[in-house]
Amino acid sequence: MHDAAGEGRVFGQLLACLRPADGERPWPPDWTPVLERATRLGVAPLLWRGLKSAGPEIGPVRDALRRAHQEAAITNLRALGVLRRVLEALAAVGVDALPLKGGYLLEAVYHDVGARFMHDLDVLVRPADEDRAAEAMRGLGFVPDDAAGELHPPDHHLPRLRHSDSGVLLELHRHIVESLSGVRLDAEELWARSVPVTLAGTAALALAPEDLLLALCLHLANQNQFFGGLRPLCDVTAVLGHGAHAMDWPTVAERATRWGCRRGVYLCLRLAHDTLGASVPESALAGLRPQGFDETLCTDAITLLRGCHGGSAREAGVLARLWGQPAGGAGPAVPWARLRRLSMRRAFGVYLPLALGALLHRGRASHLVRARARVARWLSAP
């Protein structure tokens, strides 16, 4: 039987260990479930970063956390080596490249190659350059990743590629958000404000600080509705705590409002502030706070951050994205307008089987489905 109270208690202990130490930490009485949850949510290397200088209190898990950090470093070093070759190949054919997420954060924010697992490389290119970029990647030995499920609309990124030698995955992005997110953002804005950086020993471009923060919030809130998103929330917290990324908060609020993502940005920053101690000024939160904000949404979002137990995580997320409570009554509503914008392969080959799987697991996933549906409806409201 699912123990929601126990899961919440373990998650709270994990959050306390991830927060900056303001004195004596409240150590968990049992490290085993905390380590298991940190591993499942992909934050074990980050936990090691924060606790490696601790004393005997972390003795039971010290070796496991150190191994997680070492494994992340080994995996990421291989991926960053491939990223260097990707950036060099794109530069050779005159294509501007802007690494996103882990490819940028590891070097520019964490300054620690083992800080977080990087599951793939995400590189933004202009749509006008995508054919040259794809051809250059083929020359590097990238091939289509047949195992990738097409869960994103084609205007978000090109089909995922796999490096034939290293197995490293690559997504060439046309945009930082998918069209179904409802965000009103012209990607040329991002390119116009991008700044030159050196990553993996190679020249590249990076998002401006405010755009970087908003992009991370968009990915966590508007695209994934916080589901299993503790690691992305840690990324947001790391960016806010990095001295080189001082935020112009009025600019953050203006862009979030203009792009139509103010709600998601507020909830993301609110959670980072409340759960991980992120450096968000109270005045900035007050300026972003939507009128009549329902505090129970924070509870829903934290439930989603915890992820899912059993085998129903992916199914619960898909069901909640596709089916929500209709405005006029109870029961699921199928968003036919959204389904029409998906290819037949994605709609019937990916989404519907996962939704059926969620129905089979509905006893375990129902609370997550309801939470994600509530958050998704609130984020998409005008």
C-alpha positions in Angstrom: 0.0 0.0 0.0 1.2 3.5 -0.9 2.5 5.4 2.1 2.1 9.1 1.1 3.0 10.4 4.5 6.2 8.3 4.6 7.2 9.5 1.1 6.6 13.1 2.1 8.7 12.7 5.2 11.6 11.2 3.2 11.4 13.8 0.6 11.4 16.5 3.2 14.6 15.0 4.7 16.2 15.0 1.2 15.3 18.7 0.7 16.9 19.5 4.1 20.1 17.9 3.0 20.2 19.7 -0.3 19.6 23.1 1.2 22.6 25.3 2.1 23.6 24.7 5.7 22.7 27.5 8.0 24.0 25.8 11.1 23.4 22.3 12.3 21.6 20.1 9.9 18.6 17.9 10.9 20.2 14.5 9.8 17.8 11.8 8.7 17.4 9.0 11.3 17.6 6.4 8.4 19.7 7.3 5.3 18.6 4.3 3.2 15.3 5.8 1.9 16.8 9.2 1.5 19.6 7.7 -0.7 17.1 5.7 -2.7 15.0 8.8 -3.4 18.0 10.9 -4.2 19.1 8.3 -6.7 15.7 8.0 -8.3 15.4 11.7 -8.7 18.9 12.1 -10.1 20.3 14.3 -7.3 22.7 11.9 -5.6 25.7 13.7 -7.1 24.4 17.0 -5.8 23.8 15.5 -2.4 27.5 14.5 -2.3 28.6 18.1 -3.3 26.7 19.4 -0.3 27.6 16.7 2.2 31.1 15.5 1.3 32.6 17.7 4.1 30.2 16.4 6.7 31.5 14.1 9.5 30.4 10.7 10.6 26.7 11.7 10.3 26.7 10.6 6.6 28.9 7.5 7.2 26.2 5.0 6.1 25.9 6.6 2.6 29.3 8.4 2.1 30.7 5.7 -0.3 27.4 5.5 -2.3 27.2 9.3 -2.7 30.9 9.5 -3.7 30.3 6.7 -6.3 27.3 8.5 -7.7 29.4 11.7 -8.2 32.2 9.7 -9.8 29.9 7.9 -12.1 28.3 11.2 -13.2 31.8 12.7 -13.8 32.9 9.8 -16.0 29.7 9.9 -18.0 29.7 13.6 -18.4 33.4 13.8 -19.4 32.6 11.5 -22.3 29.6 13.6 -23.2 31.5 16.9 -22.9 34.2 15.5 -25.2 31.5 14.8 -27.8 30.0 18.3 -27.2 33.4 19.8 -28.1 33.4 17.9 -31.4 29.8 19.0 -32.0 30.6 22.7 -31.4 33.7 22.5 -33.6 31.8 20.8 -36.4 29.0 23.4 -36.3 31.4 26.3 -36.3 33.2 24.8 -39.3 30.1 25.0 -41.4 29.1 28.5 -40.1 26.3 27.4 -37.7 25.9 29.3 -34.4 25.4 26.9 -31.5 23.9 27.5 -28.1 24.3 24.6 -25.6 21.3 24.3 -23.2 20.8 22.8 -19.8 23.5 20.4 -18.6 26.0 21.1 -21.3 26.2 24.7 -20.1 25.4 24.3 -16.4 28.1 21.9 -15.6 31.0 24.2 -16.6 29.5 27.7 -16.3 27.4 27.3 -13.1 28.4 24.2 -11.1 32.1 24.2 -12.1 32.0 20.5 -11.3 31.7 17.9 -14.1 30.2 15.4 -11.7 27.6 17.7 -10.1 24.6 16.3 -12.0 23.9 13.6 -14.5 23.6 14.8 -18.1 21.5 12.3 -20.0 21.9 14.0 -23.4 23.3 17.0 -25.2 20.9 19.8 -26.1 22.1 22.4 -28.6 20.0 25.2 -29.9 20.5 26.1 -33.6 18.5 28.5 -35.8 15.8 26.8 -38.0 17.5 28.2 -41.1 20.7 26.3 -40.1 19.2 23.0 -39.2 19.9 21.2 -42.4 23.6 22.2 -42.4 23.7 21.3 -38.7 22.2 17.9 -39.3 24.5 17.1 -42.1 27.5 18.1 -40.0 26.3 15.7 -37.2 26.0 12.9 -39.7 29.7 13.6 -40.6 30.6 13.1 -36.9 28.9 9.7 -36.8 25.5 10.6 -35.4 22.7 8.4 -36.5 18.9 8.5 -35.7 18.1 7.1 -32.2 15.5 4.5 -33.0 14.8 4.0 -29.3 13.6 7.6 -28.8 9.9 8.0 -28.4 8.7 11.1 -30.2 7.0 12.8 -27.2 7.7 16.4 -28.4 6.2 18.3 -31.3 8.6 18.6 -34.3 8.9 22.4 -33.8 10.7 21.8 -30.6 13.7 19.8 -31.8 14.9 17.6 -34.6 14.6 13.8 -34.1 17.1 12.7 -31.4 20.5 11.4 -32.6 22.9 8.9 -31.1 26.7 9.1 -31.5 27.6 5.7 -33.1 30.9 5.4 -31.2 30.2 6.8 -27.7 26.4 6.3 -27.5 26.0 10.0 -26.4 22.5 11.4 -27.3 22.1 14.7 -29.1 19.0 16.9 -29.7 19.3 19.8 -32.0 16.7 22.3 -30.8 14.8 24.7 -33.0 13.3 26.3 -29.9 13.6 26.1 -26.1 9.9 25.3 -25.6 7.4 23.1 -27.5 4.5 24.8 -29.2 2.0 22.9 -27.0 3.3 24.8 -23.9 1.4 27.9 -25.0 4.4 30.2 -24.4 4.6 33.2 -26.8 8.3 33.5 -27.4 10.2 34.3 -30.6 13.5 32.4 -30.4 15.3 35.2 -32.2 15.0 37.2 -29.0 17.2 34.7 -27.4 19.8 34.7 -30.1 19.9 38.6 -30.1 20.7 38.6 -26.4 23.1 35.6 -26.4 26.6 36.0 -25.0 29.9 34.4 -26.1 31.3 31.7 -23.8 33.9 28.9 -23.9 32.5 25.5 -23.2 34.4 22.2 -23.4 37.3 24.3 -24.6 35.4 25.6 -27.6 33.8 28.9 -28.5 30.0 28.9 -28.2 27.0 31.1 -27.3 25.0 31.0 -24.1 21.6 32.5 -23.0 21.7 35.8 -21.2 21.2 35.3 -17.4 17.5 36.3 -17.3 16.8 34.1 -20.4 18.7 31.2 -18.8 16.6 31.4 -15.6 13.3 31.7 -17.6 14.3 28.8 -19.9 14.9 26.5 -16.9 11.6 27.6 -15.4 9.8 27.0 -18.6 11.2 23.5 -18.9 10.3 22.6 -15.4 6.9 24.2 -15.1 5.2 24.8 -18.4 6.7 21.7 -20.2 6.8 19.1 -17.4 4.5 20.5 -14.8 7.2 19.9 -12.1 6.9 16.1 -12.5 9.9 14.4 -11.0 11.7 17.8 -11.3 13.8 18.1 -8.3 17.0 18.1 -10.3 15.8 20.9 -12.6 14.7 22.8 -9.5 18.3 22.4 -8.1 19.5 23.8 -11.5 17.3 26.9 -11.0 18.7 27.3 -7.4 22.3 26.9 -8.6 21.8 29.6 -11.3 20.3 32.0 -8.7 23.2 31.4 -6.3 25.9 32.0 -9.0 27.5 35.4 -8.7 28.1 35.7 -12.4 24.4 35.4 -13.1 23.0 38.4 -11.1 19.4 38.8 -12.1 17.6 41.9 -13.3 14.3 41.0 -11.6 12.1 43.7 -13.3 13.4 42.2 -16.7 12.6 38.7 -15.5 9.0 39.8 -14.6 8.6 41.7 -17.9 9.6 38.8 -20.1 7.7 36.3 -18.1 4.5 38.4 -18.5 5.1 39.1 -22.2 5.9 35.4 -23.0 2.7 34.3 -21.1 4.6 32.2 -18.6 4.4 34.4 -15.5 2.5 31.8 -13.5 4.9 29.0 -14.1 7.9 31.2 -13.4 6.4 32.4 -10.1 5.6 28.8 -8.9 9.0 27.6 -9.9 10.8 30.4 -8.1 8.5 30.1 -5.1 9.3 26.4 -4.8 13.1 27.0 -5.2 12.9 29.6 -2.5 10.8 27.7 -0.1 12.2 24.2 -0.5 15.9 24.7 -1.4 16.6 28.2 0.0 17.2 29.8 -3.4 18.3 33.4 -3.5 15.0 35.0 -4.7 14.2 38.4 -3.2 10.8 38.7 -1.6 10.1 41.7 -3.7 10.7 39.7 -6.9 8.3 37.0 -5.7 5.7 39.6 -4.7 6.0 41.2 -8.2 5.5 37.9 -10.0 2.8 36.5 -7.7 -0.5 36.0 -9.6 -3.6 37.7 -8.2 -5.6 35.3 -6.1 -2.9 32.6 -6.0 -4.1 29.4 -4.5 -1.5 28.1 -2.0 -2.7 24.5 -2.5 -0.9 24.6 -5.9 2.4 24.6 -4.0 1.4 21.4 -2.3 0.4 19.9 -5.7 3.7 21.0 -7.3 5.7 19.5 -4.4 3.8 16.2 -4.8 4.9 16.2 -8.4 8.5 17.1 -7.6 8.6 13.9 -5.5 8.0 11.9 -8.7 6.1 8.6 -8.7 6.4 5.3 -7.0 6.1 1.9 -8.8 6.1 1.7 -12.5 3.4 4.4 -13.3 5.6 7.5 -13.4 5.6 8.0 -17.1 2.0 6.9 -17.6 0.8 9.2 -14.9 2.5 12.2 -16.5 1.2 11.4 -20.0 -2.3 10.9 -18.8 -2.2 14.2 -16.9 -0.9 16.1 -19.9 -3.5 14.7 -22.2 -6.5 14.4 -19.9 -7.6 17.0 -17.4 -10.7 17.9 -15.5 -13.0 19.8 -17.9 -14.3 23.2 -16.8 -17.9 22.0 -16.7 -17.8 18.9 -14.7 -16.1 15.7 -13.6 -14.3 13.1 -15.6 -11.5 13.2 -18.2 -11.6 15.5 -21.2 -9.6 14.4 -24.3 -7.9 17.5 -25.8 -8.6 16.8 -29.5 -7.1 20.1 -30.6 -3.8 19.1 -29.1 -4.0 15.6 -30.5 -4.6 16.9 -34.0 -1.3 18.8 -33.7 0.6 15.6 -33.0 1.6 13.1 -35.7 -0.3 9.9 -36.0 2.8 8.0 -34.8 3.1 10.1 -31.7 -0.6 10.2 -30.9 -1.4 6.5 -31.4 2.0 4.9 -31.1 3.3 6.7 -28.0 0.7 8.7 -26.1 -2.3 6.4 -26.2 -0.4 3.3 -25.1 1.0 5.3 -22.2 -2.4 6.6 -21.3 -3.8 3.1 -21.2 -0.9 2.1 -19.0 -1.9 4.9 -16.6 -5.4 3.6 -16.5 -4.1 0.2 -15.5 -2.0 1.8 -12.7 -4.8 4.3 -11.8 -4.9 3.2 -8.2 -1.2 4.2 -7.7 -1.1 7.1 -10.1 -4.4 8.8 -9.5 -3.2 11.4 -7.0 -0.3 12.4 -9.3 -2.7 12.6 -12.3 -5.0 14.9 -10.4 -2.1 17.0 -9.1 -0.6 17.3 -12.5 -3.9 18.1 -14.2 -4.6 20.9 -11.6 -1.2 22.4 -12.1 -1.4 22.1 -15.9 -4.8 23.8 -16.0 -3.7 26.6 -13.8 -0.5 27.2 -15.8 -2.4 27.3 -19.1 -5.1 29.7 -17.8 -5.1 33.2 -19.3 
